[in-house]
Amino acid sequence: MIAGWMLFSLFTGCALTSAAAACDRLASLSRRPRRFIWLAAMIATIGWPVISFIRAAFAPLRDTDTGSLIGGTHRLSSFAVTTPGWEMPAQWSFGLLVAWALVSSVLLTRLGLAIWYIRRRHAAWRTTEIDGVSVRVAPDAGPAVVGFSPMDVVLPEWVLEMELPLRALVLRHETEHRASGDPFLLLVATLVTALIPWNVALWFQARRLRLVIEIDCDARVLSAHPGKRQYAFLLLTIAQRRAGARQRLVPALSEPISNLERRITAMHTTPRLSRFSAVCLSIAAVAAFAIACGVDKPESTDASSRTSAPNRTGSVTASSQSQDPATTTFFEFQVDTPATLRENVAPRYPSSLKAAGISGEVSAQYVVDETGRIEMPTFKVLKSSGPEFTAAVKEVLPSWRLNPASIHGKKVKQLVQQAFEFGHPPRS
């Protein structure tokens, strides 16, 4: 199940990444801020699979069966138990969880050590005022913004020796980051990738978020200091100074060569948004988002996974509305809200019959009590293809929980009928 959920998350994340890329391009051509596009993509990539899983776990399932009435009961839809196309051993699922926990622990420990290092060094950095801005001066850290409350601008000693116009650009860049709360966004991106390290879509989104945070900040700086050549020279100068130095903090103005090239290209490019481009990018974004919506939640592949079979309401014994709800089992026509299935543990396909390719069916009836539990003494087999199939059904039913029937808001007992079909999925 864990592998299927991971694949579902990956497919959804890739589709959302494509949608975000189209929106990012549209925002770039229209000169709009871009960082919140990728932040939203990361939140959706995390939240979508979780919400889908929770909704599937607690929402009643839809009915697709039109089974006939047998005696005084209303038949629930057939429950299909099929052999999956591939099964992952339980040990593999456990191994995936262990690997996930180990990698996340390493990344979170690394983040914690970085925060500890900054806090320890922070006290040693002297505070001064440069060009009207209060900053921390460090011998081997920055330019960067550190901390959250308050956020401090950290400048290396060599920035103080720069010419006044270049130094003003450095200060403006860092104060723009501080004013926009960009350190919070970077922390979110780092935490997300540390908590879900196996999702490559999140790593790509986090990388794009870091890039567009800088591009957005560059645009704000250049709107106040319109000197593109001078600003590009500043970026190259800082990159050169940092190339031979030991990296103490990841400075905002220092980037990998590829990102630095993108930033310089972005500031020297005049975007032109045509109507055709706007329409095409909008269609691409909507299409990618629709694909993300269309990715199905993974189905269970073992006995511990959840059922995905639809259901119908059931009902039970005949009597009048005056009967005692605590001791009476009711018919369908006597209840206001009939019992409905929830997602539950799937019956185990008997291994010997599965290996032999033998299919079968079990038709049974049972009483659902006021708490949604199945009263096993009332379990009765109406039809069965073999004792192994019957045993598989009886083994799992005690763990099932249903939404109980109710009369005038009071929960009551109800007799239901359920068919369980064991078979192999059709070959495509």
KOLRO-383573 format. One record per residue: residue in one letter; z negated, x, y of N, C-alpha, C in turn. Coordinates in steps of 0.05 Angstrom, whole numbers, padded with zeros to 5 digits, always signed. Atoms other than C-alpha are relative to their C-alpha. Example, Ala and Ser with C-alpha at 12.3 -4.5 7.8 and 13.67 -1.06 7.14 Angstrom:
BEGIN
A+00000+00018-00024-00156+00246-00090+00000+00018+00024 S+00001-00016-00024-00143+00273-00021-00014-00015+00022 
END
This chain:
BEGIN
M+00000+00016-00024+00000+00000+00000+00000+00017+00025 I+00002-00017-00023-00018+00056+00048+00027+00013+00007 A-00026-00012-00005+00051+00088+00039+00019-00020+00012 G-00017+00021-00011+00086+00022+00052-00007-00005+00029 W+00008+00004-00028+00045+00012+00115+00009+00023+00018 M-00009-00023-00016+00062+00082+00139+00030-00002+00005 L-00029+00003-00004+00136+00070+00128+00006-00023+00020 F-00004+00022-00019+00131+00003+00165-00006+00010+00028 S+00007-00010-00027+00097+00039+00223+00021+00020+00010 L-00021-00019-00008+00150+00094+00223+00025-00015+00009 F-00024+00015-00008+00208+00045+00224-00003-00015+00026 T+00005+00014-00025+00176+00003+00278-00001+00020+00023 G+00002-00020-00022+00160+00065+00319+00027+00012+00008 C-00027-00010-00007+00231+00091+00314+00016-00020+00016 A-00014+00021-00015+00259+00024+00337-00011-00002+00029 L+00012+00001-00027+00210+00022+00395+00006+00024+00017 T-00008-00024-00014+00227+00093+00413+00028-00002+00011 S-00027+00005-00010+00300+00074+00418+00001-00019+00023 A+00001+00018-00022+00283+00016+00462-00011+00013+00025 A+00011-00015-00023+00240+00061+00506+00020+00019+00012 A-00020-00019-00010+00296+00112+00511+00020-00014+00018 A-00019+00015-00017+00344+00059+00537-00013-00008+00026 C+00014+00008-00025+00292+00034+00587-00005+00024+00018 D+00005-00025-00015+00277+00106+00607+00026+00008+00015 R-00025-00007-00013+00350+00119+00622+00006-00020+00023 L-00004+00020-00021+00355+00054+00661-00018+00006+00024 A+00018-00006-00022+00294+00073+00702+00008+00025+00015 S-00009-00025-00012+00321+00143+00714+00024-00005+00019 L-00024+00005-00017+00388+00117+00741-00007-00017+00024 S+00008+00016-00022+00352+00067+00785-00023+00012+00017 R+00021-00015-00015+00301+00119+00810-00027-00014-00001 R+00026+00013+00004+00241+00083+00782-00019+00018-00016 P+00019-00016+00016+00177+00114+00753+00005-00006-00030 R-00007+00003+00028+00185+00126+00679-00023+00004-00019 R+00022-00008+00019+00118+00148+00651-00012-00024-00014 F+00013+00023+00012+00092+00078+00638+00017-00013-00022 I-00018+00010+00021+00153+00062+00595-00009+00013-00027 W+00008-00014+00025+00132+00115+00544-00029-00005-00008 L+00027+00008+00006+00059+00097+00550+00000-00027-00015 A-00002+00026+00013+00077+00025+00532+00011+00003-00028 A-00012-00004+00027+00120+00050+00474-00021+00010-00019 M+00021-00011+00018+00061+00089+00446-00020-00022-00007 I+00019+00021+00005+00014+00030+00453+00011-00020-00020 A-00013+00019+00018+00064-00016+00419+00003+00012-00028 T-00003-00013+00026+00077+00035+00363-00026+00000-00016 I+00026+00001+00014+00003+00036+00347-00008-00028-00006 G+00011+00027+00003-00014-00036+00359+00016-00019-00018 W-00017+00019+00015+00046-00071+00327-00007-00001-00030 P+00006+00001+00028+00032-00050+00255-00028-00011-00006 V+00028+00010+00004-00043-00063+00263-00002-00030+00003 I+00001+00029-00005-00033-00132+00293+00014-00015-00023 S-00014+00013+00022+00018-00150+00239-00016-00001-00025 F+00017-00001+00024-00029-00128+00185-00023-00020+00002 I+00023+00018-00004-00088-00167+00214+00009-00029-00002 R-00010+00027+00000-00047-00230+00225+00007-00009-00029 A-00007+00006+00028-00020-00227+00154-00025-00004-00017 A+00024+00002+00016-00090-00218+00127-00016-00025+00004 F+00017+00023-00006-00121-00278+00161+00015-00026+00004 A-00015+00025-00005-00065-00327+00175+00006-00014-00026 P-00009+00014+00024-00052-00381+00123+00030+00004-00004 L-00028-00004+00007+00015-00373+00088+00016-00025+00000 R-00017+00024-00002+00074-00420+00097+00008-00009-00028 D-00009+00012+00026+00098-00466+00042+00030+00000-00002 T-00029+00002+00004+00167-00459+00013+00006-00015-00026 D-00004+00013+00025+00157-00498-00051-00002-00030+00002 T+00001+00029+00000+00169-00571-00064-00008-00011-00028 G+00008+00007+00027+00134-00576-00131-00010-00028-00002 S+00006+00028+00004+00121-00644-00160-00030-00003-00006 L+00027+00006+00006+00054-00678-00169-00004-00002-00030 I+00007+00003+00028+00020-00673-00236-00027-00013-00001 G+00025+00014+00001-00034-00723-00249-00010-00007+00028 G+00011+00006-00026-00080-00729-00190-00001+00023+00019 T+00001-00023-00017-00068-00661-00160+00026+00004+00014 H-00024-00008-00015-00020-00634-00109+00005+00029-00005 R-00006-00026+00011+00015-00572-00133+00004+00020+00023 L-00005-00022-00018+00010-00507-00094+00026+00014-00008 S-00025-00013+00006+00073-00466-00090-00003+00021-00022 S+00000-00020+00021+00091-00419-00146-00007+00027+00012 F+00009-00027-00009+00059-00350-00140+00016+00020-00017 A-00016-00019+00014+00108-00295-00158-00014+00027-00002 V+00010-00027+00005+00082-00231-00189+00022+00016-00012 T-00024-00015+00008+00140-00182-00193-00007+00029-00003 T+00003-00029+00001+00146-00110-00213+00016+00012+00023 P-00014-00011-00023+00163-00070-00151+00021+00020-00008 G-00021-00020+00005+00223-00024-00146-00011+00027-00005 W+00014-00025+00005+00176+00035-00143-00029-00004+00006 E+00029+00003-00003+00101+00042-00149-00011+00027+00006 M+00014-00025-00006+00057+00095-00118-00027+00000-00015 P+00025+00000+00013-00001+00115-00162-00023-00001+00020 A+00023+00002-00018-00070+00101-00133-00009+00027+00010 Q+00008-00027-00008-00084+00176-00133+00016+00010+00024 W-00017-00009-00022-00025+00187-00086-00009-00013+00026 S+00010+00014-00024-00050+00134-00037-00026+00013+00009 F+00025-00014-00008-00118+00167-00038+00006+00027+00012 G-00007-00026-00010-00086+00234-00028+00011-00001+00028 L-00010+00004-00027-00048+00208+00033-00022-00004+00020 L+00022+00006-00018-00112+00182+00063-00016+00026+00005 V+00016-00025-00003-00148+00248+00050+00016+00020+00019 A-00016-00018-00017-00090+00288+00081+00000-00009+00029 W+00001+00012-00027-00089+00241+00140-00026+00007+00014 A+00027-00005-00011-00164+00250+00151-00003+00030+00007 L+00003-00029-00005-00159+00326+00145+00016+00009+00025 V-00017-00008-00023-00101+00334+00194-00012-00011+00026 S+00012+00012-00024-00133+00286+00244-00026+00015+00008 S+00025-00015-00006-00199+00324+00238+00006+00026+00013 V-00007-00026-00012-00165+00390+00253+00009-00004+00029 L-00011+00005-00027-00128+00361+00314-00022-00009+00019 L+00022+00009-00018-00190+00326+00341-00019+00022+00005 T+00017-00024-00005-00231+00389+00331+00012+00018+00020 R-00014-00017-00020-00179+00428+00369-00003-00011+00028 L+00003+00013-00026-00181+00377+00425-00029+00003+00011 G+00028-00003-00008-00257+00379+00426-00007+00028+00009 L+00005-00028-00009-00258+00455+00430+00013+00006+00027 A-00013-00005-00026-00208+00454+00487-00017-00012+00023 I+00016+00012-00021-00252+00405+00526-00026+00016+00004 W+00024-00017-00002-00314+00447+00510+00006+00025+00015 Y-00007-00024-00014-00278+00509+00534+00002-00004+00030 I-00004+00006-00029-00258+00477+00600-00027-00006+00013 R+00026+00006-00012-00328+00450+00612-00017+00025+00004 R+00016-00025-00002-00359+00518+00598+00011+00018+00022 R-00012-00018-00020-00310+00555+00643-00001-00013+00028 H-00001+00015-00026-00311+00501+00697-00022+00009+00019 A+00023-00007-00017-00380+00521+00722+00004+00028+00013 A-00003-00027-00011-00357+00593+00733+00022+00002+00021 W-00021+00000-00019-00297+00575+00776-00011-00006+00028 R+00011+00004-00027-00313+00581+00850+00015-00022+00014 T-00011+00022-00015-00302+00523+00896+00007+00009+00028 T-00009-00007-00027-00263+00532+00960+00018-00021+00011 E-00018+00019-00013-00220+00494+01009+00025+00015+00009 I-00026-00012-00007-00146+00511+01016+00017-00021+00013 D-00018+00018-00015-00103+00478+01068-00011-00029+00000 G+00012+00026-00002-00153+00421+01073-00006-00014-00026 V+00004+00012+00026-00158+00409+00998-00021+00016-00015 S+00020-00014+00016-00220+00425+00957+00010+00006-00028 V-00010-00009+00026-00201+00465+00896-00019+00019-00014 R+00014-00020+00016-00230+00508+00841+00019+00023-00004 V-00016-00024+00003-00204+00579+00838-00009+00015-00025 A+00005-00014+00026-00199+00612+00769+00016+00025-00002 P-00015-00025+00003-00178+00682+00751+00024-00002-00019 D-00021+00001+00021-00135+00661+00691+00006-00029-00009 A-00005+00028+00007-00127+00585+00692+00014-00015+00022 G-00014+00017-00020-00082+00534+00726+00027+00011+00006 P+00007+00024-00014-00048+00508+00765-00003-00024-00019 A+00005+00023+00017-00076+00444+00733-00021-00018+00014 V+00021+00018-00008-00120+00384+00743-00018-00004-00024 V+00018+00002+00022-00182+00383+00699-00023-00019+00007 G+00021+00019-00004-00238+00334+00688+00010-00028+00004 F-00007+00028-00004-00240+00259+00697-00016-00013+00021 S+00017+00011-00021-00298+00243+00742-00020+00021+00009 P-00025+00002-00015-00286+00278+00786+00022+00017-00012 M-00022-00017+00008-00217+00308+00776+00002+00023+00020 D-00001-00023-00017-00214+00379+00802+00027+00014-00002 V-00024-00017+00000-00152+00418+00822-00008+00029-00004 V+00006-00028+00006-00154+00487+00791+00024+00017+00006 L-00022-00018-00007-00112+00543+00820-00007+00028-00009 P+00005-00028+00007-00105+00614+00794-00001+00017+00026 E+00004-00018-00023-00122+00672+00841+00027+00007+00013 W-00025-00009-00012-00049+00692+00850+00014-00021+00017 V-00011+00021-00017-00031+00624+00881-00008+00004+00029 L+00009-00004-00027-00073+00643+00941+00016+00020+00015 E-00017-00021-00013-00026+00701+00955+00028-00010+00006 M-00026+00011-00005+00035+00656+00958+00004-00006+00029 E-00006+00009-00027+00071+00639+01022-00009-00028+00004 L+00011+00026-00007+00044+00578+01057+00017-00023-00010 P-00016+00023+00010+00104+00532+01041-00001-00004-00030 L+00001+00002+00029+00102+00548+00967-00028-00009-00009 R+00028+00008+00007+00026+00542+00964-00004-00030+00006 A+00002+00028-00007+00032+00474+00998+00013-00017-00021 L-00013+00015+00021+00080+00451+00944-00017-00001-00025 V+00018+00000+00023+00032+00473+00889-00023-00020+00004 L+00022+00019-00006-00025+00435+00922+00009-00029-00001 R-00010+00028+00000+00017+00373+00933+00005-00010-00028 H-00006+00008+00027+00040+00373+00861-00026-00008-00015 E+00025+00005+00015-00031+00377+00833-00015-00024+00012 T+00013+00023-00012-00059+00326+00883+00014-00026-00007 E-00014+00023+00009-00004+00278+00863-00008-00008-00028 H+00010+00005+00027-00025+00285+00791-00027-00013+00000 R+00027+00011-00002-00096+00271+00810+00000-00028+00011 A+00000+00027-00012-00080+00211+00853+00012-00021-00019 S-00013+00019+00018-00037+00180+00798-00015-00003-00027 G+00015+00001+00025-00089+00191+00743+00015+00010-00024 D-00016-00010+00022-00040+00230+00701-00016+00013-00022 P+00016-00011+00022-00095+00268+00663-00009-00021-00020 F+00008+00021+00019-00117+00202+00633+00023-00006-00020 L-00023+00006+00017-00046+00189+00607+00004+00022-00021 L-00004-00023+00018-00042+00259+00577-00022+00000-00022 L+00022+00002+00020-00110+00249+00543+00006-00022-00020 V-00007+00022+00019-00086+00183+00513+00021+00010-00019 A-00021-00010+00018-00023+00216+00486-00011+00020-00020 T+00011-00020+00018-00063+00273+00456-00018-00013-00021 L+00017+00014+00019-00114+00227+00424+00016-00016-00021 V-00017+00017+00018-00060+00181+00395+00013+00017-00021 T-00013-00017+00020-00022+00237+00362-00020+00014-00019 A+00021-00012+00018-00087+00267+00335-00010-00021-00020 L+00010+00021+00018-00109+00200+00305+00021-00009-00020 I-00021+00008+00018-00041+00184+00275+00021+00022-00001 P-00017-00023-00002-00010+00252+00263+00026-00001-00017 W-00023+00002+00018+00040+00230+00209+00023-00016+00013 N-00021+00017-00012+00079+00184+00256+00017+00017+00019 V-00017-00018-00017+00136+00228+00283+00009-00015+00025 A-00008+00015-00024+00156+00172+00331-00020+00004+00022 L+00020-00003-00021+00090+00179+00367+00001+00028+00012 W-00002-00027-00010+00098+00254+00373+00024+00003+00020 F-00023+00000-00018+00167+00244+00404-00007-00015+00026 Q+00007+00015-00024+00140+00191+00451-00020+00016+00018 A+00019-00016-00016+00082+00236+00472+00013+00023+00015 R-00014-00022-00013+00129+00293+00486+00016-00010+00024 R-00015+00012-00022+00174+00248+00529-00019-00009+00022 L+00019+00008-00020+00112+00221+00564-00008+00023+00018 R+00008-00024-00015+00090+00291+00584+00023+00009+00019 L-00022-00008-00017+00160+00306+00610+00004-00018+00023 V-00005+00019-00022+00169+00243+00651-00023-00001+00019 I+00023-00003-00019+00099+00251+00680+00006+00021+00021 E-00007-00021-00019+00123+00316+00710+00024-00007+00017 I-00024+00008-00016+00191+00288+00731-00008-00020+00021 D+00009+00020-00021+00157+00229+00766-00015+00014+00022 C+00016-00015-00020+00109+00277+00800+00019+00017+00018 D-00020-00015-00016+00167+00322+00821+00013-00017+00021 A-00013+00018-00019+00201+00262+00853-00018-00007+00023 R+00018+00007-00021+00139+00244+00892-00004+00023+00019 V+00003-00023-00017+00130+00315+00917+00025+00004+00017 L-00025-00004-00015+00203+00321+00937+00005-00022+00021 S-00003+00021-00021+00199+00255+00975-00016+00008+00025 A+00016-00009-00023+00146+00288+01019+00009+00027+00010 H-00010-00026-00008+00175+00358+01019+00028+00004-00011 P-00028+00000+00010+00251+00351+01011+00013+00028+00000 G-00012-00026+00003+00266+00423+00992+00005+00006-00029 K-00004-00002+00029+00297+00422+00923+00003+00029-00009 R-00004-00029+00008+00318+00496+00922-00027+00014+00000 Q+00026-00014-00002+00249+00519+00944-00018-00009-00023 Y+00017+00010+00022+00215+00474+00893+00009+00010-00027 A-00010-00012+00025+00260+00497+00836-00008+00029-00002 F+00009-00028+00000+00245+00569+00856-00029+00002-00007 L+00029-00001+00006+00171+00553+00853-00005-00004-00030 L+00003+00005+00029+00178+00525+00782+00007+00025-00016 L-00009-00024+00014+00216+00587+00760-00020+00023+00003 T+00019-00021-00006+00166+00633+00793-00026-00003-00017 I+00024+00005+00015+00106+00601+00760+00005+00004-00030 A-00007-00005+00028+00142+00601+00692+00001+00029-00006 Q-00002-00029+00004+00155+00675+00700-00028+00013+00000 R+00027-00011-00001+00083+00690+00719-00016-00007-00025 R+00015+00008+00023+00057+00651+00660+00011+00012-00026 A-00013-00010+00024+00106+00682+00610-00015+00023-00013 G+00014-00024+00010+00067+00747+00604-00030-00003+00000 A+00029+00004-00002-00002+00718+00615-00011-00015-00024 R+00013+00015+00021-00051+00691+00564-00005-00028+00010 Q+00002+00028-00008-00051+00615+00566-00028-00010-00002 R+00027+00010+00000-00119+00590+00586-00001-00030+00003 L-00003+00029-00003-00101+00521+00610+00030-00006+00000 V-00028+00008-00001-00035+00484+00603+00005-00010+00028 P-00004+00009-00027-00013+00480+00675+00022-00020+00003 A-00020+00021-00003+00027+00422+00701+00026+00011+00009 L-00025-00011-00010+00077+00466+00736+00014+00019-00020 S-00012-00017+00020+00089+00509+00675+00008-00016-00025 E-00011+00016+00021+00133+00480+00621+00016+00017-00019 P-00020-00013+00017+00173+00501+00560+00027+00001+00013 I-00026-00004-00014+00242+00526+00579+00017-00025+00000 S-00017+00024+00001+00276+00462+00555-00009-00021+00020 N+00011+00020-00019+00230+00417+00596+00004+00010+00029 L-00004-00011-00027+00234+00463+00656+00029-00004+00009 E-00028+00004-00006+00310+00459+00653+00005-00030+00006 R-00004+00029-00005+00307+00383+00649-00012-00008+00027 R+00012+00007-00026+00261+00379+00709+00017+00010+00023 I-00017-00010-00022+00306+00423+00752+00026-00016+00001 T-00024+00016+00000+00367+00385+00729-00005-00028+00012 A+00006+00027-00010+00333+00318+00745-00002+00000+00030 M+00003+00000-00029+00316+00339+00816+00026+00006+00015 H-00026-00006-00013+00387+00363+00830+00021-00020-00007 T-00020+00020+00008+00422+00303+00799-00004-00025+00017 T+00001+00025-00015+00439+00243+00842+00007-00023-00019 P-00006+00021+00019+00433+00182+00796+00017-00022+00012 R-00016+00022-00008+00484+00127+00800-00001-00021-00022 L+00003+00022+00019+00470+00061+00766+00022-00021+00005 S-00021+00020-00002+00533+00020+00755-00009-00026-00014 R+00006+00025+00013+00532-00052+00734+00005+00001-00030 F-00007-00003+00029+00565-00034+00668-00022+00016-00014 S+00021-00016+00013+00512+00019+00653-00025-00016-00002 A+00024+00016+00001+00456-00029+00670+00001-00021-00022 V-00003+00020+00021+00484-00082+00623-00002+00013-00027 C+00000-00014+00026+00496-00033+00566-00028+00009-00007 L+00027-00010+00006+00427-00002+00572-00019-00023-00006 S+00017+00023+00005+00394-00070+00576+00005-00012-00028 I-00007+00011+00027+00431-00094+00514-00012+00019-00022 A+00010-00019+00020+00412-00030+00477-00031-00002-00003 A+00029+00003+00001+00338-00038+00496-00008-00025-00015 V+00006+00026+00013+00337-00111+00475+00006+00001-00030 A-00007-00001+00029+00373-00096+00409-00020+00017-00015 A+00020-00017+00013+00325-00039+00392-00027-00015-00003 F+00025+00015+00001+00266-00083+00408+00002-00022-00021 A-00004+00021+00020+00295-00139+00365-00002+00012-00029 I+00002-00013+00026+00302-00090+00307-00029+00006-00007 A+00029-00005+00005+00229-00071+00315-00014-00026-00008 C+00012+00026+00008+00211-00145+00312+00009-00008-00028 G-00011+00008+00026+00254-00153+00250-00010+00016-00024 V+00010-00016+00022+00220-00099+00209-00022-00015-00014 D+00019+00015+00016+00183-00134+00153-00025+00016-00007 K+00025-00012+00009+00111-00120+00137+00003+00007-00029 P-00004-00008+00028+00108-00081+00071-00015-00019-00019 E+00012+00017+00021+00094-00121+00008-00018+00017-00017 S+00018-00014+00018+00040-00103-00041+00016+00011-00024 T-00013-00011+00023+00061-00057-00098-00020+00005-00023 D+00019-00003+00021-00003-00057-00139-00021-00022+00000 A+00018+00022+00003-00060-00100-00161-00020-00002+00023 S+00019+00001-00022-00103-00081-00101+00013-00009+00026 S-00014+00007-00025-00050-00102-00050-00003-00030+00004 R+00003+00028-00008-00046-00169-00015+00024-00016-00009 T-00021+00018+00008-00005-00228-00036+00017-00007+00024 S-00018+00009-00022+00055-00250+00004+00013-00026-00007 A-00012+00025+00009+00070-00314-00033-00007-00023+00019 P+00007+00023-00016+00075-00378+00009-00015-00020-00016 N+00016+00019+00014+00032-00437-00007+00004-00028+00012 R+00002+00027-00009+00025-00511-00002-00029-00009-00002 T+00027+00010+00000-00036-00552+00009-00006-00013-00027 G+00008+00012+00025-00074-00579-00051-00021-00021+00004 S+00021+00020-00002-00120-00637-00065-00011-00007-00027 V+00014+00004+00024-00164-00667-00116-00009-00028-00007 T+00007+00025+00013-00199-00725-00149+00000-00025+00017 A-00002+00025-00014-00191-00797-00130-00028-00012+00004 S+00024+00016-00006-00247-00836-00097+00002-00010+00028 S+00000+00011-00027-00265-00870-00033-00013+00019+00019 Q+00011-00017-00021-00285-00840+00033-00031-00001+00000 S+00029+00002-00001-00357-00862+00020-00014+00018-00019 Q+00012-00017+00019-00368-00812-00035-00014+00024+00013 D+00015-00022-00010-00417-00755-00025+00017+00026+00000 P-00017-00024-00001-00377-00693-00001-00012+00023-00015 A+00013-00023+00012-00429-00647-00031+00004+00001-00031 T-00002+00001+00030-00418-00671-00103+00027-00010-00009 T-00025+00013+00008-00348-00702-00102+00023+00019+00005 T-00025-00014-00003-00281-00669-00113+00021-00020+00008 F-00017+00020-00012-00228-00704-00071+00029+00004-00006 F-00030+00001+00002-00155-00724-00077+00012+00009+00027 E-00014-00007-00025-00103-00703-00026-00001-00022+00021 F-00001+00022-00019-00099-00772+00005-00027-00006+00013 Q+00027+00005-00011-00174-00771+00018-00009+00020+00021 V+00009-00021-00019-00178-00708+00060+00017+00000+00025 D-00015-00003-00025-00158-00696+00132+00016+00026+00000 T-00013-00026+00001-00141-00623+00122-00002+00010-00029 P+00001-00010+00028-00122-00601+00051-00005+00030-00002 A+00005-00029+00004-00140-00533+00022+00026+00015+00002 T-00023-00018-00002-00092-00476+00037-00007+00028-00009 L+00004-00028+00010-00083-00407+00008-00001+00019+00024 R-00001-00023-00017-00097-00343+00045+00012+00023-00016 E-00009-00023+00015-00071-00275+00027-00023+00010-00017 N+00020-00008+00019-00109-00252-00034+00010+00022-00019 V-00008-00021+00019-00109-00199-00088+00019-00011-00020 A-00020+00009+00019-00048-00204-00132-00009+00004-00029 P+00006-00005+00029-00056-00213-00208+00014+00025-00010 R-00012-00025+00011-00042-00150-00247+00020-00008-00022 Y-00020+00005+00021+00022-00152-00287-00008+00015-00025 P+00008-00014+00024+00002-00137-00359+00018+00024-00006 S-00016-00025+00003+00025-00065-00370+00019-00001-00024 S-00016+00000+00024+00050-00075-00441+00024-00019+00003 L-00022+00020-00004+00091-00137-00422+00019+00010+00022 K-00017-00010-00021+00117-00104-00359+00018+00022-00011 A-00016-00021+00011+00140-00043-00398+00022-00011-00019 A-00019+00012+00018+00175-00088-00448+00020-00018+00014 G-00018+00017-00016+00209-00127-00392-00004-00030-00006 I+00005+00028+00007+00176-00192-00414-00010-00015+00025 S+00009+00017-00022+00169-00247-00361-00016-00023-00011 G+00016+00023+00009+00123-00307-00363-00010-00016+00023 E+00011+00017-00021+00088-00362-00326-00026-00012-00010 V+00025+00013+00005+00019-00391-00322-00003-00023+00020 S+00005+00023-00017+00006-00461-00294-00028-00009-00005 A+00028+00006+00004-00067-00477-00281-00010-00018+00023 Q+00013+00016-00021-00113-00522-00241-00029+00009+00002 Y+00028-00009-00005-00181-00507-00210-00010-00014+00025 V+00013+00012-00023-00230-00533-00159-00007+00021+00021 V+00007-00017-00022-00237-00500-00091-00024-00013+00014 D+00025+00012-00011-00308-00510-00065+00000+00001+00031 E+00001+00002-00029-00332-00519+00006+00001+00027+00015 T-00001-00026-00013-00335-00444+00019+00027+00014-00004 G-00026-00011+00005-00264-00432-00004+00002+00016-00026 R+00001-00014+00025-00285-00400-00070+00011-00018-00023 I-00010+00015+00023-00255-00421-00137-00023-00003-00020 E+00020+00005+00021-00303-00454-00186+00013+00005-00027 M-00013-00008+00025-00283-00417-00249-00006-00018-00024 P+00004+00019+00022-00316-00467-00297+00020-00023+00000 T-00020+00021-00001-00264-00517-00273+00028+00009-00006 F-00027-00011+00005-00206-00470-00288+00011-00011-00026 K-00012+00011+00023-00158-00503-00337+00029+00008-00001 V-00027-00009+00003-00093-00475-00364+00017-00024-00009 L-00019+00021+00007-00037-00527-00364+00023+00009-00017 K-00023-00012+00015+00017-00481-00390-00002+00030+00003 S+00001-00029-00001+00020-00407-00407+00020+00012-00019 S-00020-00014+00017+00072-00359-00434-00014+00020-00019 G+00014-00019+00017+00018-00317-00467-00028+00005+00010 P+00028-00004-00007-00056-00300-00468-00003+00024+00020 E+00002-00022-00018-00043-00234-00431+00004-00009+00029 F-00005+00010-00027-00014-00271-00371-00024-00017+00009 T+00023+00016-00007-00072-00321-00373-00024+00017+00008 A+00022-00017-00005-00123-00265-00375+00003+00014+00028 A-00005-00013-00026-00090-00231-00315-00007-00019+00023 V+00006+00019-00021-00096-00295-00274-00030-00005+00002 K+00028+00006+00000-00168-00309-00295-00016+00024+00011 E+00014-00024-00009-00187-00237-00278-00001+00001+00030 V-00002-00004-00028-00165-00242-00206-00011-00024+00016 L+00007+00024-00015-00183-00314-00186-00029+00001+00011 P+00027+00000-00012-00259-00302-00176-00001+00014+00027 S+00000-00014-00025-00241-00256-00118+00016-00014+00022 W-00017+00014-00019-00195-00306-00084-00017-00016+00020 R+00012+00017-00020-00214-00341-00020+00022-00017+00012 L-00019+00019-00012-00179-00403+00006-00012-00013+00024 N+00010+00017-00021-00185-00446+00067-00007-00027-00012 P+00008+00025+00013-00226-00505+00041+00010-00025+00014 A-00008+00026-00012-00206-00578+00051-00023-00010+00017 S+00021+00011-00017-00243-00619+00102+00006-00030+00005 I-00001+00028-00007-00258-00692+00119-00017-00003+00025 H+00014+00003-00025-00277-00707+00191-00015+00026+00008 G+00011-00026-00008-00290-00633+00202-00020+00011-00020 K+00019-00010+00020-00336-00627+00141+00015+00010-00024 K-00014-00013+00022-00313-00580+00086-00008-00013-00027 V+00005+00013+00025-00306-00611+00017+00014+00014-00023 K-00013-00012+00024-00285-00593-00054+00027-00013-00004 Q-00026+00011+00005-00214-00602-00076+00012+00013-00025 L-00013-00010+00024-00175-00596-00141+00029+00007+00006 V-00028-00009-00006-00110-00556-00136+00013+00010-00026 Q-00016-00010+00022-00055-00535-00183+00017+00023+00010 Q-00014-00024-00009-00022-00467-00181+00016+00011-00023 A-00017-00013+00020+00036-00435-00218+00002+00030+00006 F-00002-00028-00003+00038-00360-00228+00024+00010-00017 E-00024-00009+00013+00106-00330-00245+00001+00030-00002 F-00001-00029+00004+00109-00260-00275+00029+00007-00007 G-00027-00007+00005+00178-00229-00272+00009+00025+00015 H-00012-00024-00013+00223-00172-00250+00018-00009+00023 P-00017+00008-00023+00258-00175-00182+00029+00002-00007 P-00029-00001+00006+00333-00189-00184+00012+00026+00010 R-00014-00025-00007+00377-00128-00183+00021-00006+00022 S-00020+00004-00022+00419-00121-00119+00026+00013-00008 
END
